[in-house]
């Protein structure tokens, strides 16, 4: 947990989108990772959205989550989260069923990673309407399917779902879509073009920050940080509002 909180403090973000988040999982010490991140950020506003109950993995021994918050859940859950230092005026959650089939993926194993067929998981997006320094803005974070085609449909659904939310809008997360594809699917501005996966030696960009209602000149700085907490590098974007 110290590695996670140290990484959060080093980023020093005002708003952070998190994917593959554990809550009360034995493998992560039974902690509430979203609450720990919020405390490390000094953020008063946060929302954990469980995608499933149980522990994700190659054996489908979990069940999909249906509620917006895992606060009432006693057992282990896993999902996404959004944490903000800026006041949140409204929360919204969008859920996606898993694809009916999985794909062979490289998974951690001893003595070396190996290829295994992994089932797809339920996916989610969470939107927050923030009280920004220049008025309301919307921040969305999402973790989309690794199954080609399904992730494209999910991203288009997010675009439609967010149509009535205040602009400017920022979408950030692990979209499991490479390079320029998210920009082409949404018509939104890409704030960063940089490889983020795998973290140790990034070759492809699966993690994105997209903007709607902001000019490209709003992006002040882009950083890709290789942190010891994930197989993805952290994508950090400074935006001038």
N, C-alpha and C positions, 0 to 999 in steps of 0.2 A: 504493500500500500504506500510505503514511503516513496518508492519510485514513481508511482502515479501522481501523488501530490507534489513531489518535486518537479515533475514535468509540467504540471498545470501551472505552478508558480513561475516557471521559466518562460512559459508562453505569455502569461500576463494578459489574457484576452478579456474583453468586456462581455463577449457572447461566445459560447463554446458549444458546438454540436458534437455529440458522442455517439459512436456506434459500437456494437458488440459489448454492451454494458451488462455487468453482473450485478445481481442483488441477492444477497443471502446465499451465494454459491459456496460450497465447500472449497472449491479450487481457488477461490480468491479470498479465503479467510472468513467467509460469512459476512462480509462487509456490504454496506450499501454504497456502491462506488459513486453514484450520482451525488449523494449527500456529501461524500468525502471531497469530490471535485468542487462542489459549491462552497464548502468551507475553505478549501485552499484558495479559491478565487476571491473570497469575501463577497460572494453573490447571494442575495436574499431571494432570488427567483429561480426556480428550477422545476423541471417535470421529467420524471422517468416514465417511459411508456413500454410496458412489457410486450414482447412479441410472442413469447412462449413461457409456459411453466415447466420447470425441469431444467435439464442441462443439454444444450445442443451438442450434436456429435453425429458420427456415422450411423449410430443406432437410433432409430426414431422412437425413443422412449420418453418423449415430451408431449405436451398437448398445447394447442394454440391458446393464446390469451385473448380475451375479448374486452376487458375493461381498459380504461384510459390510464389508470394509475395502479402501480403495484403496491401502494401503501397498505392496502387491506389484505395483501397476500402474505401468508405465514411462511410458505415454502420458497425454495429458490426460483428466481425468475431471471429472464435475460431479454434485453431489448435495446432501445435507443434512449437518448436523453438530450435535453437542451437546458443550458445553464446561462443565466444572464445577470449582470450587475445592473442593467437598466430595468426599470419597472415594467412588468408585463400586464397588459390590459386585458388580454384574451388569449386563451389556448384553444387549439383545435387538433384533432387526431384523425389520421386516415390509415386504414388497415388494408393489407393485401393478403389473400390466401397464398399458400405456397404453390409452386408449380407441381404438377402431379408426378413428376419424375426428377431424379437427381442427376448429377454428373460426376465423372471421375475428377477428384481434386487431390492435390498434394497436401497431406495432413502431417502434423508433427508426430514423430515416432522415434524410438530408440533402436539402433544407434543413429539412424538417419531418417528424414521424412520419407513417406511412401505414398503411392497413389492408391486412393480408395474411392469407391462410389459413395457419394454423400447426398442424402436427401435435401431438397430445398426446405427452407424454413418460412414461417409467416414473416411478413415484412411490415414496416410501418413508417409513417412520416408524422412529425409533430410540428405545428406552426405556432409561433408566438407573435402577437401584435405588441410591439414595444413602444414605450414613451421615449422617443429619441430626442436628441438636442435640437432638432429642427422640425419636430412633429412626429406623428406615428410612422412606424416602419414595421415591416413584417420580416421575420427570420424563420426559415423552415430548415429542419434537418431530416435526413432520410437515410435508410440503408436498404438498397434495392437488391433484387434477386440476382444470383450469379448465372441464372439460366438465360441464354440469349433469346431475345424476343420478349420474354416476360418482363425483363427490366425496362425495355423500351416502352412497353404498354404502361408500366407503373409510372414512369416519368411523365408520359403524356397525361396520365390521370392526375398527377400532382399539379401539372400546369392548369388543367381545367378546374380542379378543386380549389386552387388558390386564386382564381380569377377575381373574386370579389373582395379579397383581402387588400389592405392599404398598401400603396406603393410609396416609397421604394420597397422592393422585395429582394431578399438575399436567400438563395437556396444553397445549402452546403451539406456535404456528406459523401459517403461511400456509395456511389451510384452503380458500381460494377460495369461501367460503360467507358470505353477508352477514348482518349484524346478529344477531338472536336465533336463527337457524337451527341453529347448532352446539349451543346449549344445549338446544333442543327435541329434536334428534336423539339426544343422549347422555343427557339427564336430569341432566347435571352443572351445577354452579354456574358462571356466567360471572363472571370476576373483573374484567372491564373492558368497558365499553360506550362505544366511541369510534371515530370514523372513522380509518382508517389509509392509505387509498389514494385518489388518488395522493399521493405524499409532499408535493409542492409545495402542494397545496390539498386536503386529504383530504375526501372526500365519502361514502365507504362503508367499512365495517369488513370486511375480509377476514382480518385477523390477529387471533387470539384467544388468550386464556389461560383455560382451563377447570379447575375444581377438583372433585375427588371425595374426600369424607372430610374436608373442611375447611369450617368455617362462613364465611358472608359476612364476619363480623367479623374474620377472619384477614387480609383485604386492608387494608393500611395506607395505600397510596398507589398511584395510577395515573398514568403519564406517557406522552404520545405525543410522540416526538422526531423532528423533521424533520432528518435527517442527510444529508450530501452523498455517500452511498454506495449509495443504493437508490431505486427508484421507489415503495417502500413506506416509511411512517414506522415507526420502531421503537416497539414496545409494551413498556413497562417496568412491572412490577407488583412492589411490595414486599409480601411475605407474612410474617406473624408466625407462627412454628411453636411 
